[in-house]
């Protein structure tokens, strides 16, 4: 993808974060504070061409150059949803930086490492806060309609899967759709059926390829091979803002920085 229960300490802080995440689009001022100079992070992903990490934020797209953030494009688009789809390629959504552009963006893609964005579908209709892809399949959460939607033609057309408020979505190992949302509950959508995964811990963000990665509202990191059984890994400082995971490395952004793990979330090194 281009992506035992918590102790009782998930309390008032977690509730505040939940409300912040679900309201982030309509009330950007409520984004959780961050130590990063470019503000709140909405998505992460390594560019397979260069290995550089892309950072999608409220203030545009950045990459890291020897640990120093560099702006990719001059227009500071508010990229609410973001996922890497291939070398120099990604899919995104959000709000344009220019007043004369159509808002919200709908689904846009880039094939030139972020220098230009090409509208694909749902322009002026959908604000996709979470996006995951595999092959020609695109799964996303539209914050406008509060609906998880799916495309099988590279995002040109979408059909609704489930109407529910969500934070993150991921395509599971069995091709089902995993959704985090209210009370950090993990749900699984297969066809027209959506069920709670009762064996999962509270999770804010999920992603992964062979192994699924998950992060709790307090920074506890989890892994799963099937989306049903989860085991604790490591822990990150601060409140989580974004997570991406592939078979080579996992990346996470929190209110304290950006981190990388090469051992499935057991240990993390600071990138920024």
C-alpha positions as CSV (number, residue, x, y, z in Angstrom):
1,X,0.0,0.0,0.0
2,X,1.0,3.3,-0.7
3,X,0.3,1.8,3.6
4,X,-4.3,-7.0,24.3
5,X,-6.0,-3.4,24.5
6,X,-4.7,-0.1,25.5
7,X,-4.6,0.7,29.2
8,X,-7.0,3.2,30.7
9,X,-4.7,6.2,30.0
10,X,-6.7,6.7,26.7
11,X,-9.0,9.3,28.3
12,X,-9.6,13.1,27.9
13,X,-6.5,13.6,25.8
14,X,-7.6,10.9,23.4
15,X,-11.1,12.3,23.2
16,X,-9.7,15.8,22.4
17,X,-7.5,14.3,19.6
18,X,-10.4,12.4,18.2
19,X,-12.6,15.5,17.9
20,X,-9.6,17.4,16.4
21,X,-9.0,14.8,13.7
22,X,-12.6,14.5,12.6
23,X,-13.0,18.3,12.5
24,X,-9.6,19.1,10.9
25,X,-11.0,20.1,7.5
26,X,-13.8,22.4,8.5
27,X,-11.8,23.9,11.4
28,X,-8.1,23.9,10.6
29,X,-7.2,26.0,13.5
30,X,-8.0,23.0,15.8
31,X,-5.3,20.9,14.3
32,X,-3.1,19.4,17.1
33,X,-0.1,21.7,17.8
34,X,3.2,20.5,16.3
35,X,6.9,21.0,16.8
36,X,7.4,21.0,13.0
37,X,8.1,24.3,11.2
38,X,5.6,23.6,8.4
39,X,2.7,22.8,10.7
40,X,0.3,19.9,10.8
41,X,1.2,16.8,8.8
42,X,-1.5,14.9,6.9
43,X,0.4,12.3,5.0
44,X,3.8,10.7,4.4
45,X,5.4,8.5,1.8
46,X,8.8,7.7,0.3
47,X,9.4,8.5,-3.4
48,X,10.7,5.2,-4.9
49,X,12.7,7.1,-7.4
50,X,14.9,8.9,-4.9
51,X,14.1,7.4,-1.5
52,X,13.3,10.9,-0.3
53,X,10.4,11.2,2.1
54,X,7.4,13.3,1.0
55,X,5.6,15.2,3.7
56,X,2.0,16.4,2.9
57,X,0.9,19.2,5.2
58,X,-1.6,22.0,5.7
59,X,0.9,24.3,4.1
60,X,1.9,22.2,1.0
61,X,4.2,19.4,0.1
62,X,7.7,19.1,1.4
63,X,10.6,16.6,1.2
64,X,13.6,16.2,3.4
65,X,17.1,17.0,2.2
66,X,19.6,15.8,4.7
67,X,17.1,16.4,7.4
68,X,16.1,19.8,6.2
69,X,12.5,20.3,4.9
70,X,12.4,21.6,1.3
71,X,9.2,22.8,-0.4
72,X,8.3,20.8,-3.5
73,X,5.8,23.2,-5.1
74,X,5.4,26.9,-4.5
75,X,1.6,26.7,-4.0
76,X,0.9,25.8,-0.4
77,X,-2.0,23.5,-1.1
78,X,-3.7,22.0,2.0
79,X,-3.2,18.3,1.2
80,X,-5.7,16.5,3.5
81,X,-5.2,13.1,1.9
82,X,-2.0,11.7,0.4
83,X,-0.5,8.4,-0.7
84,X,2.4,7.4,-2.9
85,X,1.4,5.4,-5.9
86,X,4.7,4.8,-7.7
87,X,8.1,6.4,-8.7
88,X,7.6,10.2,-8.7
89,X,3.8,9.6,-8.4
90,X,1.2,10.2,-5.7
91,X,-2.5,10.7,-5.2
92,X,-3.8,13.5,-3.0
93,X,-6.8,15.6,-2.1
94,X,-7.6,18.7,-0.1
95,X,-8.0,22.4,-0.6
96,X,-6.2,24.6,-3.2
97,X,-4.0,27.5,-2.2
98,X,-5.4,29.8,-4.9
99,X,-8.8,31.4,-4.5
100,X,-9.7,31.0,-8.1
101,X,-9.2,27.2,-8.0
102,X,-12.1,24.8,-7.4
103,X,-12.5,23.8,-3.8
104,X,-12.3,21.0,-2.7
105,X,-9.8,19.4,-5.0
106,X,-11.4,16.0,-5.3
107,X,-8.8,13.4,-6.3
108,X,-5.6,14.7,-7.9
109,X,-2.5,12.9,-9.0
110,X,1.1,13.9,-9.8
111,X,3.5,12.0,-12.1
112,X,6.3,14.5,-11.9
113,X,7.3,14.3,-8.2
114,X,4.8,16.9,-7.1
115,X,5.7,19.7,-9.5
116,X,2.2,19.6,-11.0
117,X,-1.2,18.2,-9.9
118,X,-3.7,16.8,-12.3
119,X,-7.4,16.6,-11.5
120,X,-8.8,13.1,-11.9
121,X,-12.3,13.1,-10.4
122,X,-14.7,14.6,-7.9
123,X,-13.4,18.1,-8.3
124,X,-15.5,20.5,-6.2
125,X,-17.3,17.6,-4.7
126,X,-15.1,15.5,-2.5
127,X,-12.5,16.2,0.2
128,X,-10.6,12.9,0.6
129,X,-9.0,12.9,4.1
130,X,-7.5,9.4,3.7
131,X,-6.5,7.5,0.5
132,X,-5.1,4.1,-0.1
133,X,-4.3,2.4,-3.4
134,X,-3.2,-0.9,-4.8
135,X,-3.1,-1.6,-8.6
136,X,-6.1,0.2,-10.1
137,X,-8.0,0.2,-6.9
138,X,-8.5,3.3,-4.8
139,X,-10.1,3.5,-1.4
140,X,-10.7,6.8,0.3
141,X,-12.7,8.6,3.0
142,X,-14.8,11.6,1.8
143,X,-15.2,14.1,4.6
144,X,-17.9,16.0,2.8
145,X,-20.3,13.1,2.8
146,X,-18.7,11.1,5.6
147,X,-18.5,8.1,3.4
148,X,-15.8,5.5,2.6
149,X,-15.7,5.3,-1.2
150,X,-14.0,2.9,-3.6
151,X,-12.8,3.0,-7.2
152,X,-11.6,0.2,-9.4
153,X,-10.5,2.4,-12.4
154,X,-7.6,4.4,-10.9
155,X,-9.9,6.9,-9.3
156,X,-11.9,8.0,-12.3
157,X,-15.2,6.8,-10.8
158,X,-16.2,6.0,-7.2
159,X,-18.9,4.1,-5.5
160,X,-19.9,4.3,-1.8
161,X,-18.8,1.5,0.5
162,X,-19.9,2.6,4.0
163,X,-21.4,5.8,5.5
164,X,-19.6,6.5,8.7
165,X,-17.1,9.1,10.1
166,X,-13.6,7.9,9.7
167,X,-10.0,9.0,10.3
168,X,-8.0,6.5,8.1
169,X,-8.6,3.7,5.6
170,X,-6.4,0.9,4.4
171,X,-6.8,-2.0,2.0
172,X,-6.3,-5.1,4.1
173,X,-4.3,-8.3,3.2
174,X,-7.5,-10.0,2.2
175,X,-8.6,-7.1,0.0
176,X,-11.2,-6.0,2.6
177,X,-11.2,-2.3,3.6
178,X,-10.1,-1.4,7.1
179,X,-11.4,1.9,8.6
180,X,-10.5,3.7,11.8
181,X,-13.0,6.1,13.3
182,X,-15.2,7.0,16.2
183,X,-13.7,5.9,19.6
184,X,-10.6,4.7,17.6
185,X,-12.5,1.6,16.7
186,X,-11.3,-0.5,13.8
187,X,-13.9,-1.6,11.3
188,X,-13.7,-4.0,8.4
189,X,-15.8,-3.5,5.2
190,X,-16.3,-6.5,2.9
191,X,-18.8,-5.9,0.1
192,X,-21.8,-4.2,1.7
193,X,-21.0,-5.5,5.2
194,X,-19.2,-3.4,7.8
195,X,-18.2,-5.0,11.1
196,X,-16.2,-3.9,14.1
197,X,-12.9,-5.8,14.6
198,X,-13.4,-6.6,18.3
199,X,-9.8,-8.0,18.6
200,X,-8.1,-4.8,17.5
201,X,-6.7,-2.2,19.9
202,X,-7.8,1.5,19.7
203,X,-6.1,2.8,16.5
204,X,-5.9,6.2,14.8
205,X,-3.9,5.4,11.7
206,X,-3.3,2.2,9.8
207,X,-1.3,1.2,6.7
208,X,0.9,-1.5,5.4
209,X,1.9,-4.0,2.7
210,X,2.6,-7.6,3.9
211,X,2.4,-6.4,7.5
212,X,-0.2,-3.9,8.7
213,X,1.0,-1.1,10.9
214,X,-1.2,0.8,13.4
215,X,-0.7,3.6,15.9
216,X,-2.9,4.4,18.9
217,X,-4.0,7.9,20.0
218,X,-1.3,7.8,22.6
219,X,1.5,6.7,20.3
220,X,1.6,3.0,20.9
221,X,2.6,1.1,17.8
222,X,0.9,-2.2,16.7
223,X,1.4,-4.7,13.9
224,X,-0.9,-7.3,12.3
225,X,-0.6,-9.9,9.6
226,X,-4.4,-10.2,9.0
227,X,-6.0,-7.1,10.4
228,X,-7.7,-9.2,13.1
229,X,-4.8,-10.1,15.5
230,X,-2.6,-7.3,16.7
231,X,0.6,-7.3,18.7
232,X,2.3,-4.4,20.4
233,X,5.6,-3.1,18.9
234,X,7.1,0.2,20.1
235,X,6.0,3.6,21.1
236,X,6.2,7.1,19.7
237,X,6.2,10.4,21.6
238,X,3.5,13.0,21.0
239,X,0.1,12.7,19.4
240,X,0.1,10.9,16.0
241,X,-0.6,12.8,12.8
242,X,0.2,10.4,10.0
243,X,1.5,6.9,9.3
244,X,2.7,5.0,6.3
245,X,4.3,1.6,6.1
246,X,5.8,-0.7,3.5
247,X,7.9,-3.8,3.7
248,X,11.1,-1.7,3.8
249,X,10.3,0.9,6.4
250,X,7.6,2.5,8.5
251,X,7.3,6.3,8.8
252,X,5.2,8.3,11.3
253,X,4.6,12.0,12.1
254,X,3.5,13.1,15.5
255,X,3.3,16.5,17.3
256,X,7.0,16.1,18.2
257,X,8.6,15.1,14.9
258,X,8.9,12.7,12.0
259,X,10.2,9.2,12.6
260,X,11.4,6.1,10.7
261,X,11.4,2.4,11.8
262,X,13.1,-0.4,9.9
263,X,12.1,-3.2,12.3
264,X,8.3,-3.1,12.0
265,X,7.7,-0.4,14.6
266,X,9.8,-1.8,17.4
267,X,12.3,1.1,17.4
268,X,12.2,4.5,15.8
269,X,14.8,7.0,14.8
270,X,14.1,10.8,14.5
271,X,14.2,12.1,10.9
272,X,13.1,15.7,11.8
